Amino acid sequence: MSFDGALGRHIIVEYYDCSSEILSDVNHIEQAMLDAAKIAGATIINSTFHHFSPFGVSGVVVIQESHLAIHTWPEFGYASVDIFTCGTEVNPWVAYNYLLENFQAKNGSAIEALRGQLAIVAQGKNVDYGDHAHSEQPAPKYNRNTWLTDKDENIALSVRHSGEILYRKNTPFQKVEVFDSYAYGKLLAIDNMVMCTEKDEYAYHELIVHIPMLTHKNVKRALVIGGGDGGTVREILKHQGVQEVVMIEIDEAVVEASRLHLPQLSQSLDDQKLNLIIGDGIKYVEEAESDYFDLIVIDSSDPVGPAEGLFSEVFFSNCYRILREGGLMTGQSESPRFHAEAMQQLFSVYNKVFGRENTHCYLGYISTYPTGVWSFCYCSKDGANHPLNDIDATYINEFCANNELGYYNLEIHSAAFALPNFVKELLNEEVTV
């Protein structure tokens, strides 16, 4: 089609039978759209891309000559693209062909429309722009706007990042990535879920470790299931009486990503007291010696994929068995808003294994987890070391004074166990009137 005598070219594109994995990947889609614009000869000014709920990616690349926009439906292998270019310097069909190959589409179709027919729009027009017609315009500044979104069908948390993927590895277990976010620094994500960030990771790791350790006061042997980023081990080793820490991480890529990009988290992964094992935590607990550990920390991702088996009654029964008398188990137990049903199921299992009177819930604020409010379990073997009745204020204050903590203190220790009524109702506990 000839485009002489028009202000712009507009092609409406459909791609069919594409790779569903590609169409779900916001970073891949953004980079493909940027590359398509460059190859077509466009000058990029801005890009904005995000995950669309419940599935897919939406985004736009603003170019000096107009725009490229996309929405994907990975569940159907389908993508809809809109390419609009003004003038004669940019060829939209070059972009079309590039994306057809990049998305691994088996079929594609497009309709081109010439926009602004000069024979019509210029009738009787003779506009004089004076000196501005020949003035030199400053080069446009490119602004990238890319988001990582952790979501379910109804709620989402989005974090803006630079668009560069610092680390990405698809392992047999999951997808491990590190991004550089604007508000939270380096960010570790697993399967598009935020695991930790440089700016607020201390809240999670201090809560999951210091509440049990400062209640017990004599942890010598600790077991960490998961925790490949190293933050939990770092906090455990702040306690001088610890003699041995065993950490079982199923996915070596998590450890590698943290070593490469999150040194503040991974700093203790080479400590001589740590025995780091890349392996199956479920199998390790099943085969471990009885009455051996003083503390077990379940530092796992959500109960899906490789972590799913860590949330069973059999697994927690083995945890109970390998704890010494007076031993404690803590772990993340999901959000009372974002994962209410999963949280209920978890505490039902804890109650069965440890006894309801020995199972406690506590809460913390982790700003990069969906809804911000996150729950933890505190389970005591044989009822020893109650989280509130057996604390030593002097001991806790001395520890806090000797360590640079960002979240935990004596007041937080007690306040964390003060549950809102809606959480009590969720856990079938007595509601305060």
SETI-10560 format. One record per atom (N, C-alpha, C): x, y, z. Coordinates in pm, whole numbers, plus 50000, padded with zeros to 5 digits. Example, Ala and Ser with C-alpha at 12.3 -4.5 7.8 and 13.67 -1.06 7.14 Angstrom:
2
513194943150780512304955050780513204967050780512854977550708513674989450714512905000350787
END
This chain:
433
500854988150000500005000050000500885012450000500595021849914501335034449912500865043250026501835050150092501465058850201501765073450170502015076550040502205090450000500915098050024501045110350070499875118850085499105116650213499715110150318499055108050447499965112550559499365116550670500145120950785500745109450864500075098050863500575086950942500095073450891500775063050941500425049250906500025042151035498915034751028498365028251146498075013751109498745004251178498424990251152497884983751280496784976651264496134969251372496514954551355497174948851456497834935951441497234925651537497154913251490496774901951575497774890651553498274885151666499184873751661498494861851729498504850351661497824838351711498814827151739498434818151831499244806451864500674810351902500774820451989502074824852039502504816352159503754818152201504224811652322503524817852443502804809852519502104814752637503074819952742504224813252752505224817652850505734831652816505984834252689506444847552648505374857952674504144854752641503064864552657502744867552803503264859352895503064861853038504194869853100505274871653025506504877253079506584892153047506294900553147506224914853124507564920553077508674915353129509974920453088510314916652945509974904552908510224900152770509384908452672508114910452706507224918052618507714932352602508104938452715508594952352706509824953252616510784944152637512014944652558511734942052410510814932852381510464930052242509834942252175508964949252246508324961152191509334972552171510264973852264511324983852249512204980652129512584967952116513424963952003512704965851870511394962651869510614964351746510584979051704510434987851801510415002251772511755006851716512845002251778514185006251733514465001251591514144988551568514404982551436513604989551327512414994051363511575001151265512045015351239513015020051319513565033351297512965044251384512245040451490511565050251575512515055451684512155067051739512865072951851512025071251977512515063552073511745060052192511785071352295510615074552350510505084952451510135079052587509195069552588508685064452715508145050452695508225042152801507585028952796506955025952931505765020252927505045016253048504445002453026504824992853113504334979153099504004973553236502964965353244502594959153370501834946253344501794937553446500954925653438499494929953447498674923353369497244926053370496554915053449495604918553533494914908553615493704902953541493484889553542494294879753612495484874653532495474876153398496564871053316496944881453212498144880253162498534888453048499374900553083499764907652976500604919452988499984930652905499984942552960499564954452887500714964352888500854971852779501934981752777501914990252652502685001052660502795010152546504215015652540504715016652419505975023652393505615036652321505885047852386505645060852322506895064452243506725067052116507835070852031507625085151981508685091251938508575104951889507605105651772507475094551702506605093951585505205088651618504875085651740503565081551792503695070351893503275057451863503275047351968503195033151914503565023552001503285009351984502615004652112501464998352102500734993752221500404978852207500274972052322500034957652319499174953352438498384943052415497774935552524497834920752487498204912352586498344898052559497354889852639496944878752581496114868752648496884855452643497794853152738498624840952731497804828152737496654828652807495834816452817495284812052681495264821352583494824818052447495964818852345497164822252391498284823752299498074835152201497364845552244496944856352154497474869852203497904878152106498354891752137497764901452036497304912852086496784923552001497744935452010498174940451895499164951151889498664962351800498974974451841498574986551769499844994651740500174996651614501395003951576500985016151493501295027951543500925040351475502185048751459502535052151335503725060151309503355072051222503905083651256503685095751178504885098251086504635103950972505715106850877506115094650798507265095550734507695084950643508975078050688509505081850805510805076450847510695062750913509555059550971509395047051046508495037550968508955025050954508185015050880507525005350980506215006251002505564997751102505614982951068505764979750938505774965650900507054958550944508124965950959509354960151014509104955651159508404964151235508044960651372507114948551375506154948251284505214936951277505954923851257506874923251163507594910951133508494906651249509094916451314509974913251427509154906751540508024912651574507214907351685506614893851651506254891651525505724878651481506714867551515507994870051489509034860151518509334859351667509404870951732509774871351873508754864351961507464865851931506414859652011506194844951974506974839951877506834826151828505414823351781504834833451714503474832151664503434823151541502454814451537502294805951418501524813151309500704822851350499924830451253499844845051296499754854051199499604868251227498794874851117498094885351152497344892851052497394907651090497244916250991497284930551018496494938150911495914949150952495224958250862495894971850873496224977750758496854991050762495855001650719495855012650792495035024250758495955036350747495735044250642496485056750628495715067650700496355074150795495685083950878496025098050832495015106550828495235120550791495555122250644494585119050555494795120850412495015135650382496185138750327496535152750305495565159750212495025152250117494085158350022492855163950091492575158150212491395162650287491785172450397492775168650480493085176750598493745190050564494385190850446495125203150412494315212850329493045209550301492245218550217492085232150284492555242350217492395256050263493265259550382494195250850420495045253450535496395258650490496835269450549498155274850520498675281150649499185272450740499565276750874501015281350874501275293150929502625298350939503095297051084504105288551107504645286651241505825295851271506125304651180507185314451201508535307951223509295313351320510645308351345510675294151399509565289751461509535276351521509605265351415509285268551292509275258451186510655252651163511685260751187513045256151156513925255351282513315257451400514125257051522514485242651557515645241051618516105227851654515445223251783514825211551782514145206251899515105197751981515035198652115515915190252197515585175452180516625167252193516415152752180515515148052294514545139352265513645134652370514385126252474513935126952599514515119152707513675106652728514335095052723513635082452735513345079352882512095076452912511665073253048511035059353047511665050053120511195036253122510285034053242509205026753223508195025453328507705010953329508445002353402508164988053401507864983253543506874974253555506374970353686506394955253703506794950953823506614937053866505354936653951504444927453920503164926753990502964913254055502754913354185502414901454263500914902054289500154892354236498704894054238497974880754249496714881754289495774870854270494624876154185493454869954190492364874254104491784887854144492024892254269491354904154319492284914954375493504911254415494414920654480495774919754412496444931354401497774931354341498674941354411499984938154416501004947454458501954949254340502204961654301503094964454189504284972754236505474968954190506704976054224507394980054093507674992854079508324997653957509824994853964510384990153853511814987453850512424992853720513724991853709514444998153599514154991953464513624979853462513384972653337514504963053303515654964753365516784955653342516654943453433516884931753377516854919453456518284916553500518574918353628519924916253679520264901453685519244893253710519444878753719518154872053679518264861753598517084853653565517534839453536516874830053602517154816053575515864808153593515494800653490514374791353499514924777753539514634773753661515164761253713514084750453704514404738053736513364727653738512264730553840512494740053931511544742654037510734755454016511374765953959510734779053957511554788853872511014800853858511754811653791512304821153896513604823053897514274831453996514794843853924514444855753976514854868253912515284878454016516164887553973516524899154055516354911653969515624921454023515414934253956515964945554044516154956953982516564968954056515364978254063514684978354178513474986454191513845000654234512955010154202513225024054236513015026954383511995021054443511665024354582512345015254683512695002754643513154992954741514524986954709515234992254612516544986754578516424973354509517464965054521517454951954456516314943554514515654936154425514464928554461514594914354408514434904654496514444890554458513004885854440512714880154322511364875154293511444860554250510444852854293510304838954249508924837454189508894833454063507624831853990506754844254002507384855853984506724869053988506204872954126506624865854230506244869554366507454875654436507244886854504508334893554576508734885054696510014881354701510534873954815511164883454917512004892554871512634902054962513224913554881513414924754948514064936254885515104941854981516064949254925517104954955008516554964155116515504971555085515054982055176514224976955293513464966255275512584961955386512734947455427513784940455378513914926255412514104923855561514704933655630515014931755772513764929055855512624934855816511394932955894511034918055901511014911555787510664897355781511684888955858512964891055830513994882155886514164884256037514014896456086514114898756230512924892556304511734893556244510554887956309510604872756315511014866556209510964851856203512044845456289513094853156323514224847656399514244852256545514194865256569514494870256705513364867656805512134867256758511044864056852511234850256913511494839656836511724826756902513064826056976514114831756918515434830156978515564837857109514944849457117515044857357239514044852757346513104844257307512244837657405512954825257460513524817457369514204805057409515484808057489516304817357439517524822457502518714812757501518514800457453519634790957457519644781957334519394787857217519424780157092520864777157055521184764457046522534760457005522534754656864521464747656829521384741656695520084746256629520234752156510519064757256438519014751156299517804748356254517564743256120516724753456044517164756955923516404766055836516004758255711514704757855685514204751555564513864762755465514534762855351514404773955257515434784555293515044797255274515924808055318517184809755236517154805955109518354806355026518974820055008518184830655032518754844155020519744847055132519664839955245520634841455353520224850455467519124857555455518724867055558518424860655693517764849155692517434842355818518704837455888519614831655813520894827155871521654838955929521674850055859522374862055909521854865956047520524865956064519944869956192520204859556300520134846656268520414836156366521824837556421522774840356333524174840856373524534853456451523594862456469523824873856558523784869456705523274857356729523204851956865524454843456890525284848056984526614842457002526594827857050525534823657117525504810057170525244799257065524894803256943524594793456838525864786056798525784772856796526944764656760526844759056618525614756856572525454750456440524144755056376524244758356248523044761456169523074752656045521984745456022521824737655899520754744555815521074747355690520094753455600519894744355479518644740755451518304732255338517544740755235518164743455123517534751355016517444742454892516234741054840516044731754728516584737154596516654750354582517014756354453518284764454467519364759454409520674766054419520654779954354519744782254259519684795154191519344806454288518554803654392518214813954490519474818354564520304808754602521574811854669522484819654575522574815154452523434821754354523004836254330521704838254313521194851754287521504861054404521364856054526521624864254644523104867254659523934857354635525394859654642525824870454542525234870254424525654879354318525114893554338523884894854390523234907854387522714912954521522704904454624522164908654754523164905654865524314912054863525364908854962524954911455106524064921055130523654923655268522854911955325522224904055237521484892155280522384879855285523254878555188524034866155172525344866255249525614876655327526914878455392527294867055484526324859555537526624848855633526604834955571526444834055441526324820855378527634813155376528734819855407530034812955414530534811655558529674814555654530074813455794530404798955829531444797055911531894783455944530874775656026529934782656091528904775756169527774770456081527734774655955526624770955866526964758755783526044749255782526104737855691525004739955587525384744955471524434747955363524284735755274523054730655264522774718855184521774722455075522134719954951521194721454840520464708154826519204708254866518474695654864517024697554908516374686454931514954686054963514754686855114514144697655160513914699455303512984688955361512014684455282511064674355330511804661255359512674657455267513434645155285514404646355403515034658155415515994660055524515304658555659514164664855675513444664255803512974650055831512574643055728512114629255743513234620255796514474622855753515604614155787516434619355904516154631455952516984637656056516834630656190517844632356272517874626356406516824632756496516174624756576515164629856669515824638056780515034647556834515464655456951516834662056929517014668456814518344673756782518384689056782517384695656723517424710156704516664717556813517184729356849516494738056942515494747156871515754749756745514894758856667514824754156523513614754556468513414752256325512694764456269513224769956160512614781356092512204776955953510914777755924510414774355791510354787355711511414789955637511534802355558511294799055412510054795855381509704791155246508864801455174508714799455044507794807654966506364802754990505414807654914504004803954932503804788954907502724783054961502504768654950502074764054811502934766854713502734762154576504084757654523504064749754415505324745554354506164737354450507504739954453508384731654536508134733054685507464743854728507214746054872505934739254920505134733854829503814728754867503904717954974504874708854962504994697855057505434702155195505934714555208506374719455338505204723355427504004722555377502834727055453501904715455487502474703455501501644691555529501794687255674500834679355720500864674355858502044664955879502374657055778503504647855790504804655455809504994665955733506214673955743506334680255882505264686355930505344692956059505454682856174504914670956156505094660456257506564656656269507254656256157508694653556159509464665056221509014677256196509644688756261509524687656413508344683856459508114681956603509064671356658509204660656585510034649356630511504653356647512024661256555513454664256559513794676256648512764682756705513014693356802513354687356938514274693757008514594689657144513474694257239513474689257360512514693557460512644708757478511514715557472511534730157482511864737057351512004729357244512344735157114511184742957054511534751756959510544760456896510604759156744509444761156681509374762056536508654774956498509234782456408508544794156352508564793056200507674800656139507624800655993506664811255945506804814955820505834824255762504564816655733503424822955763502144815855747501134824155667501644832055574500824838955475500114851355531499374858055443498664870255479497224867255517496744873255628495344870855666494344877155570494804885655480493934891455378494154885055241495404883655204495744878955070495614863855055495924856555164495874841755160495104836455280493924841855307493184838255429492944823255441492534816955332492214802655338493464794355366494584797855300495834790555323496304792355466496144804255520496544806855659495704798355755494414797655731493544789355815493984774755813494284769755695494674755655681495994752955752496924762555742498214760955808498054759855959497304769156018497154769056163496364756956211495504751756128494804739356162495804727956177496784727356086497824716956094498734719356214499164731956236500004734956353499324730356482498034733456493497274729856613497254714656635497104707156526497074692556535498394686956585499484692456530500804686756558501354691456693501264704356720501874709856841500884711756956499584711156924498574713957024498174728557017496884730857029496374744557013496964754057117497144749257239497664757857345499134761357326499814753857239501244756257215501504762957080500434767057014500534773156881500054787556889500854796656842500544810956851500764817556714499964827556689500114835456566500624849256603501564854356523501964868256539502084875056404501994888256403501894895856279503034905856267503334909356144504334919656117503974927355992504624938655974504374947155857505554945955762505304939955647506324938955542505754946055419506264957655388505614966655293505554961455151506454952455112506454947354975505754933854961505084929255066504244917455055502794922055036502014915054955500644919554927499834922055055499244933455063498444939055175499314944155289500624941055291501514946355395501504938655525500384932855563500274925355689500614910655663501554905355742501984891455721501974884055853501634871255846501544863355969502694853455980502964849756105503994839856137503424830456242503934818156243503544808756347504664807756451504274805056573505214802456683504714789856751505454778956733505004766056785506034760756885505544756757001506424752457110506224737557138507334730357147507264716157180507054714657330506034707357367505724704457508505344716957587504984727657520504484739457590505544748057655506824744957637507874752957698508074766057621508654775957688509024788657625507834795657560506914799957643505754807557595506244820957540505704825557426506254837557361506064850457438505124850757533504894863057610505214861157759504874849557814505054847457958506504844957996507314840257901508684836257934509754845457877509404857857845510404866857790511124874357902512374877657875513234884757969513544898457909512914908857963513034922257905514474927057904515224924458011516624928858018517454921957911517244909157895517974901257795517684906557654516424909357626516034914357494516634928157470516544937057567517064950557550518574950557529519284941857598520734940857579521074936057439520324926157392520564921157256520324932157153519234939157166518904949757070519944961057073520464964057192521464974557204522774970657137523064957757132524334953057076524244949656928523054950556870522874947056729522044957956660522414960856538521704971156463520464964956397519334966356463518084960656413517194971756359516474968756253515634978856192514164977756229513754966356285512334964156312512074959356455512754948956496512444942256622512924950356742512084950656848512474955556980511534949257082511714952557209510914946457315509424949057295509094961457260507674964857241507074957257123507834956057015507354948556898507134933956934508004928357017507864914157056506474911557114506054920057204504734918057266503604922057171503794933257103502724938357016502414928956901503404921556853503204912656738502134902156765501954898656892500984888156928499594893856959499444907156949498134913456969497374912756837496474903456826495804900756698494514908756684494284914456566492984920756539491874910456546490674914956572489554905656585489314897456459489534903456341489264895856218490244884256203491464885756257492434874756252492044864156355491604868456471491134858756571489964850456517489054857056449487914849856390488394840056283489384844256205489944835556103490524822856164491114824456282491774813056348490884806656453489614810756456488654805156551489094807156697489654818756724490034822156860488984831456922489044832657053488074841157124488284855757087487204862357049487264876357007487074885557126487944895857135487824905657243486594914557220485774915857321484554923957311484834937657370
END
